[in-house]
Amino acid sequence: MNRTLVLLDGITVYNPTHAFGFFSTFNNDVVDDLTLYKGAYPATYGGRLGAVLDVGLRRPESSETRGKIGVSLIAARVLERANVRHPEARATLAETGA
């Protein structure tokens, strides 16, 4: 078993490093909350020797279409939130490139 369990909305992330840890695996524009259990974590996460990192995604809040672009010297990211043909359905698209 791995030493650390990384979850994204309850789904296991098997390779949570990107470019040897130099770039973030998760786009920070869509992360809502982080829970880090360094020890004595709940039994539902069992089978690990180290820690558990549980990452929760942000849900679209408004019915407006919104976008965001971020550019740095070594990476870029794009975020778009929009309705999907139904007033109650919303979608978020996030992309990070290095």
C-alpha positions in Angstrom: 0.0 0.0 0.0 1.0 3.6 -0.5 2.0 5.7 2.4 -0.3 8.6 1.6 -3.8 8.6 0.2 -4.8 11.5 -1.9 -8.5 11.9 -2.7 -10.3 14.3 -5.1 -14.0 14.5 -4.1 -13.7 10.9 -2.7 -11.9 9.5 -5.8 -8.4 8.2 -5.4 -5.7 10.1 -7.2 -3.0 7.5 -8.0 -0.3 9.8 -9.3 -0.6 13.1 -7.3 2.6 14.6 -8.5 3.2 16.7 -11.6 6.7 17.4 -12.9 8.3 15.9 -9.8 6.2 18.1 -7.5 7.2 21.3 -9.1 3.7 22.1 -10.4 0.5 21.7 -8.5 -1.7 18.7 -9.4 -4.9 20.6 -8.6 -6.0 23.9 -10.1 -6.5 26.1 -7.1 -9.4 28.0 -8.7 -11.6 24.9 -8.3 -10.5 23.7 -4.9 -13.0 24.5 -2.1 -11.5 22.7 0.9 -8.6 20.5 2.0 -8.6 18.1 4.9 -5.3 16.6 5.9 -5.2 13.7 8.4 -1.6 13.2 9.6 -2.5 10.5 12.0 -5.5 8.8 13.6 -7.6 9.2 10.5 -11.0 7.6 10.2 -11.2 3.9 9.4 -12.9 4.6 6.1 -9.5 5.7 4.8 -7.8 2.5 6.1 -4.8 0.7 4.7 -2.4 3.6 4.6 0.8 4.0 6.6 1.1 7.8 6.3 -1.4 10.6 5.8 -4.7 11.2 4.0 -5.3 14.3 1.9 -8.9 14.8 1.0 -9.4 17.6 -1.6 -13.0 18.9 -2.2 -14.0 20.7 -5.3 -15.9 24.0 -5.4 -19.4 23.8 -6.8 -20.7 26.5 -9.2 -22.8 28.9 -7.2 -24.4 31.3 -9.6 -26.3 31.0 -12.9 -23.9 33.4 -14.7 -21.2 32.3 -17.1 -17.8 33.3 -15.7 -14.3 32.8 -16.8 -10.8 33.3 -15.4 -7.3 33.1 -17.0 -4.0 33.0 -15.2 -0.6 33.2 -16.8 2.9 33.0 -15.2 6.4 32.5 -16.6 6.2 28.7 -16.5 2.5 27.8 -16.4 -1.0 28.9 -17.4 -4.5 28.1 -16.2 -8.1 28.6 -17.5 -11.4 28.3 -15.7 -14.9 28.6 -17.1 -18.2 28.1 -15.3 -21.5 28.0 -17.1 -25.1 26.7 -17.2 -25.7 23.7 -19.3 -29.1 24.0 -21.1 -31.0 23.5 -17.9 -31.5 26.1 -15.2 -30.4 23.8 -12.5 -27.4 22.2 -14.3 -24.1 23.9 -14.1 -20.6 22.9 -15.3 -17.1 23.9 -14.5 -14.2 23.4 -16.8 -10.6 24.0 -15.5 -7.4 23.4 -17.3 -3.8 23.9 -16.2 -0.8 23.7 -18.5 2.9 23.8 -17.7 
